[in-house]
């Protein structure tokens, strides 16, 4: 693991690498935190978090933006890994991305009618089918709770403005 960290420090001279019990990139402190136990999955995760640093990932505006950042970081990780002689298993990448896809699907599913909907603000979704709106946590690490703001009975379709004649 130390050899990979050393090589990553050469690629990313402005980034510090800190041994920790989990993997993440902190844009505020320009630090990559990583678990030092040697395994191929840990090496892949370290390279992935370093990729967030290389790509300058800081904030995301929507859940979909977060998923997009994760996909880009894995693409970058494959390139960095290739340059370091590390082949990152595609199934591992897809398993990691599936956790974000599943999280996004749960958050975007309407509690009123089970339709998958679009995010209307950083922590709110609105259903185009039954007009339910719900809030979600700002945290990507917590369970995707949905707090309903408005249901179909609060704002029935007959009261909606129609733009079609």
DRENPA-3360 file (N, C-alpha, C; in nm, 2 decimals, always signed):
BEGIN
1 = XXXXXXXX = +0.08/-0.12/+0.00/+0.00/+0.00/+0.00/+0.09/+0.13/+0.00 ~ +0.20/+0.12/+0.07/+0.29/+0.24/+0.08/+0.34/+0.28/-0.05 ~ +0.37/+0.18/-0.14/+0.43/+0.21/-0.27/+0.32/+0.28/-0.36 ~ +0.20/+0.24/-0.35/+0.09/+0.30/-0.42/+0.07/+0.45/-0.37 ~ +0.07/+0.46/-0.24/+0.06/+0.60/-0.18/+0.17/+0.69/-0.23 ~ +0.29/+0.64/-0.23/+0.41/+0.71/-0.27/+0.39/+0.76/-0.42 ~ +0.35/+0.67/-0.51/+0.33/+0.70/-0.65/+0.22/+0.80/-0.66 ~ +0.11/+0.79/-0.58/+0.00/+0.89/-0.59/+0.04/+1.02/-0.54;
9 = XXXXXXXX = +0.13/+1.03/-0.45/+0.19/+1.16/-0.40/+0.27/+1.23/-0.51 ~ +0.33/+1.15/-0.59/+0.40/+1.21/-0.71/+0.31/+1.27/-0.81 ~ +0.20/+1.19/-0.83/+0.10/+1.24/-0.93/+0.02/+1.36/-0.88 ~ +0.00/+1.36/-0.75/-0.09/+1.46/-0.68/-0.01/+1.53/-0.57 ~ +0.09/+1.61/-0.61/+0.18/+1.67/-0.50/+0.11/+1.76/-0.40 ~ +0.00/+1.82/-0.43/-0.07/+1.91/-0.34/-0.17/+1.84/-0.25 ~ -0.17/+1.70/-0.26/-0.27/+1.62/-0.18/-0.20/+1.54/-0.07 ~ -0.25/+1.54/+0.05/-0.20/+1.46/+0.16/-0.28/+1.33/+0.16;
17 = XXXXXXXX = -0.21/+1.23/+0.20/-0.27/+1.10/+0.22/-0.26/+1.06/+0.37 ~ -0.38/+1.03/+0.43/-0.39/+1.01/+0.57/-0.45/+0.87/+0.60 ~ -0.38/+0.79/+0.68/-0.44/+0.66/+0.72/-0.56/+0.68/+0.81 ~ -0.67/+0.61/+0.78/-0.80/+0.63/+0.84/-0.87/+0.49/+0.84 ~ -0.98/+0.48/+0.90/-1.06/+0.36/+0.90/-1.16/+0.35/+0.78 ~ -1.16/+0.46/+0.70/-1.25/+0.46/+0.58/-1.18/+0.53/+0.47 ~ -1.24/+0.53/+0.35/-1.19/+0.59/+0.23/-1.28/+0.71/+0.20 ~ -1.22/+0.83/+0.18/-1.29/+0.95/+0.13/-1.19/+1.06/+0.09;
25 = XXXXXXXX = -1.24/+1.15/+0.01/-1.16/+1.26/-0.04/-1.22/+1.38/+0.03 ~ -1.14/+1.47/+0.10/-1.18/+1.59/+0.16/-1.12/+1.71/+0.08 ~ -1.21/+1.77/+0.00/-1.16/+1.89/-0.08/-1.12/+2.01/+0.01 ~ -1.18/+2.02/+0.13/-1.15/+2.13/+0.22/-1.01/+2.12/+0.26 ~ -0.96/+2.01/+0.30/-0.82/+1.99/+0.35/-0.73/+1.93/+0.25 ~ -0.77/+1.90/+0.13/-0.69/+1.84/+0.02/-0.63/+1.71/+0.07 ~ -0.71/+1.63/+0.14/-0.66/+1.50/+0.19/-0.74/+1.39/+0.14 ~ -0.67/+1.28/+0.11/-0.73/+1.15/+0.08/-0.72/+1.06/+0.20;
33 = XXXXXXXX = -0.83/+1.02/+0.26/-0.82/+0.93/+0.37/-0.84/+0.79/+0.32 ~ -0.76/+0.70/+0.38/-0.76/+0.56/+0.33/-0.73/+0.46/+0.44 ~ -0.78/+0.34/+0.42/-0.75/+0.23/+0.51/-0.62/+0.16/+0.47 ~ -0.52/+0.15/+0.55/-0.39/+0.10/+0.51/-0.38/-0.05/+0.50 ~ -0.48/-0.12/+0.53/-0.48/-0.27/+0.52/-0.47/-0.31/+0.37 ~ -0.37/-0.38/+0.34/-0.34/-0.42/+0.20/-0.44/-0.52/+0.15 ~ -0.51/-0.48/+0.05/-0.60/-0.57/-0.03/-0.62/-0.51/-0.16 ~ -0.66/-0.58/-0.26/-0.68/-0.52/-0.39/-0.80/-0.42/-0.39;
41 = XXXXXXXX = -0.90/-0.45/-0.31/-1.02/-0.36/-0.31/-0.98/-0.23/-0.24 ~ -0.89/-0.24/-0.14/-0.84/-0.11/-0.07/-0.76/-0.03/-0.17 ~ -0.67/-0.10/-0.24/-0.59/-0.03/-0.34/-0.68/+0.04/-0.44 ~ -0.78/-0.03/-0.49/-0.87/+0.03/-0.59/-0.95/+0.15/-0.53 ~ -0.99/+0.14/-0.40/-1.06/+0.25/-0.34/-0.97/+0.37/-0.32 ~ -0.85/+0.34/-0.28/-0.75/+0.45/-0.27/-0.73/+0.53/-0.40 ~ -0.71/+0.45/-0.50/-0.70/+0.52/-0.64/-0.82/+0.59/-0.68 ~ -0.94/+0.54/-0.64/-1.06/+0.61/-0.67/-1.07/+0.74/-0.60;
49 = XXXXXXXX = -1.04/+0.74/-0.47/-1.05/+0.86/-0.39/-0.94/+0.96/-0.44 ~ -0.83/+0.92/-0.48/-0.73/+1.00/-0.54/-0.78/+1.06/-0.67 ~ -0.86/+0.99/-0.74/-0.91/+1.04/-0.87/-1.01/+1.16/-0.84 ~ -1.08/+1.15/-0.73/-1.17/+1.27/-0.70/-1.08/+1.39/-0.68 ~ -0.96/+1.37/-0.62/-0.87/+1.48/-0.60/-0.82/+1.53/-0.73 ~ -0.78/+1.44/-0.81/-0.72/+1.48/-0.94/-0.82/+1.56/-1.03 ~ -0.95/+1.51/-1.02/-1.06/+1.58/-1.10/-1.11/+1.71/-1.03 ~ -1.06/+1.74/-0.91/-1.10/+1.86/-0.85/-1.24/+1.86/-0.80;
57 = XXXXXXXX = -1.29/+1.74/-0.76/-1.43/+1.73/-0.72/-1.45/+1.79/-0.58 ~ -1.55/+1.88/-0.57/-1.57/+1.95/-0.45/-1.72/+1.94/-0.40 ~ -1.81/+1.99/-0.48/-1.95/+1.99/-0.44/-2.03/+1.93/-0.55 ~ -2.15/+1.89/-0.52/-2.25/+1.84/-0.62/-2.38/+1.91/-0.59 ~ -2.45/+1.94/-0.69/-2.58/+2.02/-0.67/-2.70/+1.93/-0.67 ~ -2.69/+1.81/-0.72/-2.80/+1.71/-0.71/-2.75/+1.57/-0.70 ~ -2.84/+1.48/-0.67/-2.81/+1.34/-0.65/-2.75/+1.29/-0.78 ~ -2.81/+1.33/-0.89/-2.75/+1.28/-1.02/-2.61/+1.33/-1.04;
65 = XXXXXXXX = -2.58/+1.46/-1.00/-2.45/+1.51/-1.01/-2.35/+1.42/-0.93 ~ -2.39/+1.38/-0.81/-2.30/+1.29/-0.73/-2.28/+1.16/-0.81 ~ -2.38/+1.10/-0.86/-2.36/+0.98/-0.94/-2.26/+1.00/-1.06 ~ -2.28/+1.11/-1.12/-2.19/+1.15/-1.24/-2.05/+1.16/-1.19 ~ -2.03/+1.23/-1.08/-1.89/+1.25/-1.02/-1.83/+1.11/-0.99 ~ -1.91/+1.02/-0.93/-1.86/+0.89/-0.90/-1.82/+0.81/-1.03 ~ -1.90/+0.82/-1.13/-1.86/+0.75/-1.26/-1.74/+0.81/-1.32 ~ -1.72/+0.94/-1.31/-1.60/+1.01/-1.37/-1.48/+0.97/-1.28;
73 = XXXXXXXX = -1.50/+0.96/-1.15/-1.38/+0.92/-1.07/-1.34/+0.78/-1.10 ~ -1.43/+0.69/-1.12/-1.39/+0.55/-1.15/-1.33/+0.55/-1.29 ~ -1.37/+0.63/-1.39/-1.30/+0.63/-1.52/-1.16/+0.68/-1.50 ~ -1.14/+0.78/-1.42/-1.01/+0.84/-1.39/-0.93/+0.74/-1.32 ~ -0.99/+0.67/-1.22/-0.92/+0.56/-1.14/-0.86/+0.45/-1.23 ~ -0.94/+0.42/-1.34/-0.89/+0.31/-1.43/-0.77/+0.36/-1.50 ~ -0.77/+0.49/-1.54/-0.65/+0.55/-1.61/-0.53/+0.55/-1.52 ~ -0.55/+0.60/-1.40/-0.44/+0.61/-1.30/-0.39/+0.47/-1.27;
81 = XXXXXXXX = -0.48/+0.38/-1.24/-0.45/+0.24/-1.21/-0.36/+0.18/-1.32 ~ -0.40/+0.20/-1.45/-0.33/+0.15/-1.56/-0.19/+0.21/-1.56 ~ -0.17/+0.34/-1.53/-0.04/+0.40/-1.53/+0.05/+0.34/-1.41 ~ -0.02/+0.29/-1.31/+0.05/+0.24/-1.19/+0.07/+0.09/-1.20 ~ +0.01/+0.03/-1.31/+0.02/-0.12/-1.32/-0.09/-0.19/-1.24 ~ -0.19/-0.12/-1.21/-0.30/-0.18/-1.13/-0.43/-0.18/-1.22 ~ -0.48/-0.30/-1.24/-0.60/-0.32/-1.32/-0.72/-0.33/-1.22 ~ -0.81/-0.23/-1.23/-0.93/-0.23/-1.14/-1.04/-0.31/-1.21;
89 = XXXXXXXX = -1.09/-0.40/-1.13/-1.19/-0.49/-1.18/-1.32/-0.42/-1.21 ~ -1.37/-0.43/-1.33/-1.49/-0.37/-1.38/-1.62/-0.40/-1.29 ~ -1.62/-0.53/-1.25/-1.74/-0.57/-1.16/-1.73/-0.50/-1.03 ~ -1.61/-0.48/-0.98/-1.60/-0.40/-0.85/-1.65/-0.26/-0.87 ~ -1.61/-0.20/-0.98/-1.66/-0.06/-1.01/-1.81/-0.06/-1.02 ~ -1.87/-0.15/-1.10/-2.01/-0.15/-1.11/-2.09/-0.18/-0.98 ~ -2.03/-0.26/-0.90/-2.09/-0.29/-0.76/-2.09/-0.16/-0.68 ~ -1.98/-0.08/-0.68/-1.97/+0.04/-0.61/-2.07/+0.14/-0.67;
97 = XXXXXXXX = -2.08/+0.15/-0.80/-2.17/+0.25/-0.86/-2.32/+0.20/-0.83 ~ -2.34/+0.07/-0.82/-2.48/+0.03/-0.79/-2.52/+0.08/-0.66 ~ -2.43/+0.09/-0.56/-2.48/+0.15/-0.43/-2.53/+0.29/-0.45 ~ -2.47/+0.37/-0.53/-2.52/+0.50/-0.56/-2.65/+0.50/-0.64 ~ -2.65/+0.41/-0.74/-2.78/+0.40/-0.82/-2.89/+0.36/-0.74 ~ -2.87/+0.26/-0.65/-2.98/+0.22/-0.56/-3.03/+0.33/-0.47 ~ -2.93/+0.40/-0.41/-2.96/+0.51/-0.32/-3.04/+0.62/-0.40 ~ -3.00/+0.65/-0.52/-3.07/+0.75/-0.60/-3.21/+0.70/-0.63;
105 = XXXXXXXX = -3.22/+0.58/-0.67/-3.36/+0.53/-0.70/-3.45/+0.53/-0.58 ~ -3.40/+0.50/-0.46/-3.49/+0.51/-0.34/-3.53/+0.65/-0.31 ~ -3.44/+0.74/-0.33/-3.47/+0.88/-0.30/-3.56/+0.94/-0.40 ~ -3.55/+0.90/-0.52/-3.63/+0.96/-0.63/-3.77/+0.89/-0.65 ~ -3.79/+0.79/-0.58/-3.92/+0.72/-0.60/-4.03/+0.78/-0.51 ~ -4.14/+0.82/-0.58/-4.25/+0.90/-0.52/-4.31/+0.81/-0.41 ~ -4.33/+0.87/-0.29/-4.39/+0.79/-0.18/-4.55/+0.78/-0.21 ~ -4.60/+0.87/-0.30/-4.74/+0.87/-0.33/-4.78/+0.77/-0.43;
113 = XXXXXXXX = -4.70/+0.76/-0.54/-4.75/+0.67/-0.65/-4.64/+0.58/-0.70 ~ -4.52/+0.58/-0.64/-4.40/+0.50/-0.68/-4.34/+0.53/-0.81 ~ -4.38/+0.65/-0.87/-4.31/+0.69/-0.99/-4.17/+0.74/-0.96 ~ -4.08/+0.72/-1.05/-3.95/+0.78/-1.03/-3.95/+0.92/-1.09 ~ -3.90/+1.01/-1.01/-3.91/+1.16/-1.04/-3.78/+1.23/-1.04 ~ -3.79/+1.35/-1.08/-3.67/+1.44/-1.09/-3.66/+1.52/-0.96 ~ -3.53/+1.55/-0.93/-3.50/+1.63/-0.81/-3.53/+1.78/-0.85 ~ -3.60/+1.85/-0.76/-3.64/+1.99/-0.78/-3.54/+2.09/-0.71;
121 = XXXXXXXX = -3.48/+2.05/-0.61/-3.38/+2.13/-0.54/-3.28/+2.03/-0.47 ~ -3.18/+2.08/-0.40/-3.08/+2.00/-0.34/-3.14/+1.89/-0.25 ~ -3.25/+1.91/-0.18/-3.30/+1.81/-0.09/-3.45/+1.79/-0.11 ~ -3.50/+1.82/-0.23/-3.65/+1.80/-0.25/-3.67/+1.74/-0.39 ~ -3.77/+1.65/-0.39/-3.82/+1.59/-0.52/-3.97/+1.63/-0.53 ~ -4.01/+1.63/-0.66/-4.16/+1.66/-0.68/-4.20/+1.56/-0.79 ~ -4.32/+1.50/-0.77/-4.37/+1.40/-0.87/-4.46/+1.47/-0.97 ~ -4.43/+1.45/-1.10/-4.50/+1.50/-1.21/-4.63/+1.42/-1.23;
129 = XXXXXXXX = -4.64/+1.31/-1.17/-4.76/+1.23/-1.19/-4.87/+1.26/-1.09 ~ -4.84/+1.26/-0.96/-4.94/+1.28/-0.85/-4.92/+1.41/-0.78 ~ -4.82/+1.48/-0.81/-4.79/+1.61/-0.75/-4.75/+1.61/-0.60 ~ -4.71/+1.49/-0.56/-4.65/+1.48/-0.42/-4.51/+1.54/-0.43 ~ -4.47/+1.61/-0.32/-4.34/+1.66/-0.31/-4.28/+1.60/-0.17 ~ -4.15/+1.58/-0.17/-4.09/+1.52/-0.05/-3.95/+1.57/-0.04 ~ -3.91/+1.58/+0.09/-3.77/+1.62/+0.12/-3.69/+1.50/+0.15 ~ -3.56/+1.51/+0.12/-3.46/+1.40/+0.15/-3.35/+1.47/+0.23;
137 = XXXXXXXX = -3.27/+1.38/+0.30/-3.16/+1.43/+0.37/-3.05/+1.48/+0.28 ~ -2.97/+1.58/+0.32/-2.86/+1.63/+0.25/-2.74/+1.53/+0.25 ~ -2.74/+1.44/+0.34/-2.63/+1.35/+0.36/-2.64/+1.23/+0.26 ~ -2.53/+1.20/+0.20/-2.53/+1.08/+0.11/-2.50/+0.95/+0.19 ~ -2.47/+0.97/+0.32/-2.43/+0.85/+0.40/-2.54/+0.80/+0.48 ~ -2.66/+0.87/+0.49/-2.76/+0.81/+0.57/-2.87/+0.74/+0.49 ~ -2.95/+0.67/+0.55/-3.06/+0.60/+0.49/-3.15/+0.70/+0.41 ~ -3.20/+0.67/+0.30/-3.28/+0.77/+0.22/-3.42/+0.79/+0.27;
145 = XXXXXXXX = -3.43/+0.85/+0.38/-3.56/+0.89/+0.43/-3.63/+0.99/+0.34 ~ -3.76/+0.98/+0.33/-3.84/+1.07/+0.25/-3.95/+1.13/+0.34 ~ -3.95/+1.26/+0.36/-4.05/+1.33/+0.44/-4.14/+1.40/+0.34 ~ -4.27/+1.36/+0.34/-4.37/+1.41/+0.24/-4.41/+1.55/+0.28 ~ -4.40/+1.64/+0.19/-4.44/+1.78/+0.21/-4.59/+1.80/+0.17 ~ -4.62/+1.75/+0.05/-4.75/+1.78/-0.01/-4.79/+1.65/-0.08 ~ -4.92/+1.61/-0.07/-4.97/+1.50/-0.14/-5.07/+1.54/-0.24 ~ -5.12/+1.44/-0.31/-5.22/+1.47/-0.42/-5.34/+1.53/-0.36;
153 = XXXXXXXX = -5.38/+1.50/-0.24/-5.50/+1.56/-0.18/-5.48/+1.71/-0.15 ~ -5.35/+1.75/-0.13/-5.32/+1.89/-0.10/-5.32/+1.97/-0.22 ~ -5.29/+1.91/-0.34/-5.28/+1.98/-0.46/-5.33/+1.90/-0.58 ~ -5.46/+1.87/-0.58/-5.51/+1.78/-0.69/-5.49/+1.83/-0.83 ~ -5.48/+1.74/-0.93/-5.45/+1.78/-1.06/-5.55/+1.88/-1.12 ~ -5.68/+1.87/-1.07/-5.78/+1.97/-1.12/-5.75/+2.11/-1.08 ~ -5.66/+2.13/-0.98/-5.62/+2.27/-0.93/-5.49/+2.31/-1.00 ~ -5.43/+2.22/-1.07/-5.30/+2.26/-1.14/-5.33/+2.34/-1.26;
161 = XXXXX = -5.24/+2.43/-1.29/-5.25/+2.51/-1.41/-5.22/+2.43/-1.53 ~ -5.30/+2.43/-1.63/-5.27/+2.35/-1.75/-5.21/+2.44/-1.86 ~ -5.10/+2.39/-1.92/-5.05/+2.47/-2.03/-5.09/+2.41/-2.16 ~ -5.17/+2.31/-2.16/-5.22/+2.25/-2.28/-5.37/+2.28/-2.30 ~ -5.41/+2.32/-2.41/-5.55/+2.35/-2.44/-5.60/+2.24/-2.54;
% end
